[in-house]
Amino acid sequence: MLAHPFRGFRGLGLLAGLFTVFSLNARGQNSVTLAWNQENGASIAGYRLYSGSASQTYTNMFDVGNRSTATVSNLVSGRTYYFAVTAYDLTGIESVYSSEVSFLVPSNSPAPVNLSLSFTPARNATLSGRAAPGSEYDVLVSSNLTTWVSIAHLVTGTNGLLQFAEPIARAVGARYYRLQQTSP
């Protein structure tokens, strides 16, 4: 068995208390600044910060050089991101991942939705309206205003239009509708 070149590492670990900096732009995107303890005593050439939207599934890598902080931008409001750091030596050999930390990007208040309900001559219900482009909603329905069931998922396009038609509305009694935003 080969000796791991970083066996002497005490183990990289992201600081338990994240130093966060939020920068909101018109799209509601955010950024986070992460900091970790630098390793002493080993020939560290630099660090790589890994991120992803699922625990221990990293889809992005940032080589941050020999710095112990990094800012990750363009994070989507309401989503959770997971981060881990590795160190690498002058030959490019990389350590194991540090402990993972997660960061839930604060949600901005939901964008207003202009929504209308209409009925066709055959008494089919149609919801239509406008919302922020790229927003996602579940259409919820209830017959008693207490129990709500999701019956559709809508995503607004670049034009911000929403539309949903329910052909069975005429076959049931009282029917109430609402939208629940699932993603910015």
Residue frames as qw, qx, qy, qz and C-alpha x, y, z in Angstrom:
[[0.000, 0.890, 0.456, 0.000, 0.00, 0.00, 0.00],
 [0.412, 0.457, -0.021, 0.788, 1.37, 3.39, -0.98],
 [0.268, -0.465, -0.452, 0.712, 1.75, 6.02, 1.68],
 [0.161, 0.881, 0.416, 0.160, -0.58, 8.97, 1.15],
 [0.471, 0.367, -0.099, 0.796, 1.51, 12.08, 0.47],
 [0.229, -0.583, 0.069, -0.776, -0.66, 14.10, 2.84],
 [0.681, -0.335, -0.641, 0.111, -0.63, 11.59, 5.70],
 [0.380, -0.122, -0.428, 0.811, 0.81, 14.28, 7.94],
 [0.213, -0.435, -0.217, -0.848, -2.19, 16.54, 7.37],
 [0.149, 0.096, 0.713, -0.678, -4.23, 17.21, 10.44],
 [0.179, 0.540, 0.814, 0.117, -7.15, 17.21, 8.04],
 [0.023, -0.177, -0.188, -0.966, -8.55, 20.17, 6.25],
 [0.053, -0.589, -0.781, 0.201, -11.73, 21.45, 7.68],
 [0.006, 0.619, 0.266, 0.739, -13.87, 24.35, 6.64],
 [0.020, -0.119, 0.512, -0.851, -14.39, 26.70, 9.51],
 [0.009, -0.459, -0.870, 0.178, -17.55, 25.84, 11.35],
 [0.127, 0.779, 0.331, -0.517, -18.69, 29.42, 11.21],
 [0.534, 0.457, 0.435, 0.562, -18.91, 30.44, 7.58],
 [0.077, -0.492, -0.020, 0.867, -18.02, 34.00, 6.81],
 [0.390, 0.553, 0.694, 0.247, -20.77, 34.93, 4.43],
 [0.019, 0.380, -0.105, -0.919, -21.12, 37.89, 2.17],
 [0.431, 0.563, 0.705, 0.001, -24.35, 38.30, 0.29],
 [0.014, 0.333, -0.271, -0.903, -24.47, 40.33, -2.84],
 [0.468, 0.536, 0.683, -0.167, -27.89, 40.55, -4.37],
 [0.045, -0.150, 0.442, 0.883, -28.36, 41.62, -7.93],
 [0.526, 0.134, -0.088, -0.835, -31.47, 42.16, -9.98],
 [0.655, 0.055, -0.684, -0.316, -31.86, 38.45, -10.65],
 [0.768, -0.512, 0.125, -0.364, -31.90, 37.62, -6.95],
 [0.874, 0.161, -0.382, 0.253, -28.64, 35.70, -7.12],
 [0.527, -0.824, 0.195, -0.064, -26.27, 35.53, -4.18],
 [0.606, 0.485, -0.564, 0.283, -22.70, 34.71, -3.34],
 [0.789, -0.614, 0.007, -0.012, -21.00, 33.17, -0.34],
 [0.280, 0.722, -0.578, 0.257, -17.45, 33.56, 0.90],
 [0.944, -0.294, -0.150, 0.013, -15.90, 30.48, 2.52],
 [0.039, 0.780, -0.572, 0.249, -12.77, 30.30, 4.66],
 [0.965, -0.158, -0.204, 0.040, -10.72, 27.34, 5.88],
 [0.542, -0.739, 0.356, 0.179, -7.60, 26.68, 7.94],
 [0.554, 0.673, -0.488, -0.046, -4.39, 26.47, 5.92],
 [0.969, -0.169, -0.084, 0.161, -2.27, 23.36, 6.42],
 [0.091, -0.882, 0.461, -0.028, 1.16, 23.94, 7.92],
 [0.554, -0.465, 0.687, 0.060, 4.23, 21.76, 7.55],
 [0.722, 0.263, 0.605, 0.208, 3.41, 20.18, 4.20],
 [0.199, -0.206, 0.432, 0.855, 4.42, 21.41, 0.77],
 [0.358, 0.668, 0.612, -0.226, 1.02, 22.81, -0.14],
 [0.266, 0.083, 0.442, 0.853, 0.88, 24.37, -3.58],
 [0.314, -0.122, -0.162, -0.927, -2.78, 25.32, -3.38],
 [0.346, 0.213, 0.777, -0.480, -6.37, 24.47, -2.61],
 [0.205, -0.186, -0.694, -0.664, -9.38, 23.40, -4.64],
 [0.393, 0.138, 0.497, -0.761, -12.89, 24.30, -3.57],
 [0.092, -0.187, -0.901, -0.381, -15.60, 21.89, -4.68],
 [0.397, 0.161, 0.356, -0.830, -19.31, 22.66, -4.79],
 [0.177, -0.176, -0.869, -0.426, -22.52, 20.97, -5.78],
 [0.505, -0.269, -0.030, -0.820, -26.25, 20.97, -5.16],
 [0.906, -0.265, -0.257, -0.206, -26.28, 17.52, -3.50],
 [0.568, -0.705, 0.420, -0.055, -24.30, 16.30, -0.51],
 [0.567, -0.394, 0.666, 0.282, -20.94, 14.80, -1.53],
 [0.630, 0.488, 0.520, 0.308, -21.79, 15.23, -5.22],
 [0.160, -0.711, 0.109, 0.676, -19.55, 18.04, -6.42],
 [0.642, 0.614, 0.419, 0.188, -20.14, 19.32, -9.92],
 [0.273, 0.918, -0.094, 0.271, -17.90, 22.39, -9.80],
 [0.781, -0.316, -0.079, 0.533, -14.25, 22.83, -8.87],
 [0.135, 0.970, -0.074, 0.188, -12.43, 26.11, -8.30],
 [0.761, 0.003, -0.222, 0.609, -8.65, 26.18, -8.01],
 [0.198, -0.967, -0.137, -0.080, -8.15, 29.03, -5.57],
 [0.440, 0.640, -0.426, 0.464, -4.35, 28.83, -5.43],
 [0.510, -0.029, -0.657, 0.554, -2.66, 29.20, -2.08],
 [0.276, -0.369, 0.129, -0.878, -5.45, 31.30, -0.52],
 [0.080, -0.166, -0.923, 0.337, -7.62, 30.17, 2.37],
 [0.358, 0.502, 0.448, -0.647, -10.79, 31.96, 1.27],
 [0.096, 0.117, 0.720, 0.677, -12.92, 31.88, -1.85],
 [0.424, 0.344, 0.285, -0.788, -16.14, 33.52, -2.98],
 [0.206, 0.241, 0.886, 0.339, -18.65, 31.54, -5.01],
 [0.263, 0.273, 0.021, -0.925, -21.08, 33.68, -7.00],
 [0.497, 0.077, -0.510, -0.697, -24.29, 33.24, -8.95],
 [0.006, -0.128, -0.956, 0.264, -25.99, 31.05, -6.36],
 [0.325, -0.403, -0.561, -0.646, -29.74, 30.67, -6.78],
 [0.370, -0.299, 0.389, -0.789, -32.04, 31.89, -4.00],
 [0.830, -0.131, 0.162, -0.517, -33.70, 29.14, -2.03],
 [0.900, 0.238, -0.365, 0.020, -31.27, 26.40, -3.06],
 [0.689, -0.645, 0.319, 0.079, -28.78, 24.57, -0.86],
 [0.611, 0.650, -0.437, 0.113, -25.17, 24.21, -1.95],
 [0.888, -0.425, 0.097, 0.147, -22.54, 21.87, -0.51],
 [0.312, 0.851, -0.396, 0.148, -18.82, 22.67, -0.28],
 [0.883, -0.373, 0.138, 0.251, -15.57, 20.84, 0.49],
 [0.155, 0.897, -0.407, -0.076, -11.89, 21.73, 0.07],
 [0.954, -0.024, 0.034, 0.297, -8.82, 19.71, -0.91],
 [0.185, -0.845, 0.390, 0.316, -5.15, 20.65, -0.82],
 [0.909, 0.383, 0.022, 0.166, -2.65, 19.71, -3.50],
 [0.601, -0.566, 0.266, 0.498, 1.14, 19.59, -3.55],
 [0.052, 0.681, -0.411, -0.603, 3.63, 20.80, -6.17],
 [0.103, -0.113, 0.905, 0.396, 3.21, 17.59, -8.20],
 [0.494, -0.089, -0.363, -0.785, -0.59, 17.99, -8.26],
 [0.391, -0.211, -0.890, 0.103, -1.34, 15.15, -5.84],
 [0.382, -0.485, -0.087, -0.782, -4.54, 16.03, -4.04],
 [0.122, -0.110, 0.807, -0.567, -5.65, 15.35, -0.47],
 [0.077, -0.478, -0.874, -0.039, -8.98, 13.86, 0.53],
 [0.157, -0.685, -0.319, -0.636, -11.96, 16.17, 0.84],
 [0.036, -0.197, 0.532, -0.823, -12.36, 18.28, 3.95],
 [0.146, 0.443, 0.792, -0.395, -15.49, 18.04, 6.04],
 [0.073, 0.481, 0.590, 0.645, -18.45, 19.23, 4.04],
 [0.077, 0.380, 0.422, -0.819, -20.45, 22.35, 4.82],
 [0.180, 0.573, 0.710, 0.367, -23.76, 23.37, 3.33],
 [0.012, -0.256, -0.113, 0.960, -25.22, 26.78, 2.65],
 [0.214, 0.664, 0.715, 0.050, -28.88, 27.57, 2.03],
 [0.164, 0.173, 0.188, 0.953, -29.08, 30.71, -0.08],
 [0.181, 0.403, 0.541, -0.716, -31.69, 32.98, 1.47],
 [0.255, 0.561, 0.715, 0.329, -34.88, 33.23, -0.52],
 [0.040, -0.025, -0.055, -0.997, -35.88, 36.56, -1.79],
 [0.469, 0.337, 0.516, -0.632, -39.49, 37.43, -1.34],
 [0.498, 0.338, 0.755, 0.261, -41.53, 35.78, -4.08],
 [0.012, -0.027, 0.361, 0.932, -42.11, 37.81, -7.18],
 [0.502, 0.313, 0.381, -0.710, -45.68, 39.01, -7.54],
 [0.180, 0.156, 0.892, 0.384, -47.86, 36.92, -9.80],
 [0.465, 0.223, 0.001, -0.857, -50.72, 38.40, -11.78],
 [0.072, 0.072, 0.989, 0.105, -53.16, 35.52, -12.08],
 [0.561, 0.084, 0.001, -0.824, -56.67, 35.17, -13.46],
 [0.312, 0.116, 0.940, -0.078, -59.16, 32.32, -13.43],
 [0.509, 0.257, -0.204, -0.796, -61.61, 31.87, -16.26],
 [0.591, 0.122, 0.784, -0.145, -63.97, 29.18, -17.47],
 [0.059, 0.061, -0.718, -0.690, -64.60, 27.96, -20.99],
 [0.630, -0.069, -0.169, -0.755, -68.20, 27.49, -22.19],
 [0.775, -0.059, -0.621, -0.103, -67.75, 23.78, -21.35],
 [0.616, -0.750, 0.076, -0.230, -66.90, 24.86, -17.75],
 [0.854, 0.044, -0.201, 0.478, -63.21, 23.90, -17.93],
 [0.363, -0.896, 0.004, 0.254, -61.06, 26.02, -15.60],
 [0.685, 0.484, -0.045, 0.542, -58.12, 27.98, -17.01],
 [0.457, -0.790, -0.009, 0.408, -55.51, 29.74, -14.89],
 [0.636, 0.510, 0.104, 0.570, -53.36, 32.26, -16.71],
 [0.279, -0.951, -0.030, 0.130, -51.08, 35.10, -15.80],
 [0.517, 0.687, -0.328, 0.391, -47.58, 36.52, -15.59],
 [0.735, -0.653, 0.072, 0.170, -44.72, 35.95, -13.18],
 [0.143, -0.793, 0.522, 0.279, -40.96, 36.40, -13.14],
 [0.751, 0.465, -0.437, -0.166, -39.27, 34.52, -16.02],
 [0.466, 0.336, -0.783, 0.240, -37.80, 31.17, -14.95],
 [0.420, -0.277, 0.566, -0.653, -40.00, 30.84, -11.86],
 [0.376, -0.071, -0.907, -0.179, -41.50, 27.48, -10.98],
 [0.496, -0.176, 0.317, -0.789, -44.86, 26.86, -9.36],
 [0.012, -0.197, -0.980, 0.007, -47.04, 23.99, -8.26],
 [0.461, -0.275, -0.255, -0.804, -50.75, 24.38, -8.96],
 [0.007, 0.069, 0.891, -0.448, -52.61, 23.32, -5.83],
 [0.461, -0.314, -0.458, -0.692, -56.30, 22.50, -5.69],
 [0.040, 0.072, 0.815, -0.574, -58.72, 22.08, -2.78],
 [0.294, -0.492, -0.663, -0.482, -62.42, 21.47, -2.34],
 [0.528, -0.714, -0.457, 0.058, -62.48, 22.68, 1.29],
 [0.102, 0.878, -0.219, 0.412, -59.64, 25.28, 1.64],
 [0.661, -0.636, 0.382, -0.112, -58.00, 22.98, 4.21],
 [0.765, -0.132, 0.569, 0.272, -56.52, 20.09, 2.25],
 [0.375, 0.789, -0.272, -0.403, -54.47, 21.07, -0.80],
 [0.839, 0.034, 0.490, 0.234, -53.21, 18.71, -3.51],
 [0.032, -0.583, 0.478, 0.657, -50.65, 19.50, -6.20],
 [0.762, 0.436, 0.463, -0.125, -52.06, 18.76, -9.66],
 [0.679, 0.664, 0.077, 0.305, -49.50, 20.40, -11.95],
 [0.545, -0.515, 0.116, 0.652, -46.03, 21.95, -12.10],
 [0.441, 0.866, 0.194, 0.135, -45.54, 25.12, -14.16],
 [0.565, -0.320, 0.147, 0.747, -42.35, 26.85, -15.29],
 [0.286, 0.897, 0.124, -0.314, -42.51, 30.35, -16.72],
 [0.758, 0.366, 0.202, 0.501, -40.59, 30.88, -19.91],
 [0.419, -0.033, 0.003, 0.908, -38.51, 33.90, -20.83],
 [0.139, -0.469, -0.338, -0.804, -41.73, 35.82, -21.47],
 [0.121, -0.097, 0.618, -0.771, -43.02, 35.12, -17.92],
 [0.641, -0.103, -0.273, -0.710, -46.32, 33.61, -19.06],
 [0.233, -0.054, 0.915, -0.324, -48.17, 31.06, -16.94],
 [0.656, 0.048, -0.244, -0.713, -51.06, 28.95, -18.19],
 [0.087, -0.042, 0.981, -0.165, -52.85, 25.89, -16.91],
 [0.621, -0.070, -0.283, -0.727, -56.14, 24.31, -18.04],
 [0.222, -0.072, 0.919, -0.318, -58.00, 21.77, -15.93],
 [0.413, -0.089, -0.618, -0.663, -60.64, 19.92, -17.93],
 [0.411, -0.322, -0.850, 0.062, -62.12, 18.07, -14.94],
 [0.020, 0.005, 0.396, -0.918, -63.14, 21.18, -12.98],
 [0.540, -0.111, -0.228, -0.802, -66.72, 20.91, -14.29],
 [0.694, -0.122, -0.694, -0.145, -67.02, 17.34, -12.94],
 [0.452, -0.221, -0.659, 0.559, -66.42, 18.31, -9.33],
 [0.211, -0.870, -0.443, 0.054, -68.15, 20.63, -6.88],
 [0.133, -0.981, 0.124, 0.063, -66.42, 23.60, -5.30],
 [0.848, 0.166, 0.012, 0.504, -62.84, 23.96, -6.50],
 [0.185, -0.965, 0.115, 0.148, -60.23, 26.38, -5.18],
 [0.812, 0.393, -0.074, 0.425, -56.84, 27.04, -6.73],
 [0.271, -0.926, 0.216, 0.152, -53.56, 28.52, -5.56],
 [0.708, 0.560, -0.339, 0.265, -49.95, 28.63, -6.74],
 [0.706, -0.660, 0.168, 0.194, -47.01, 27.63, -4.58],
 [0.383, 0.824, -0.417, 0.014, -43.64, 28.92, -5.74],
 [0.965, -0.206, 0.080, 0.145, -41.06, 26.11, -5.75],
 [0.683, -0.081, 0.174, 0.705, -38.09, 27.90, -7.28],
 [0.042, -0.657, -0.030, 0.752, -37.18, 31.51, -7.97]]
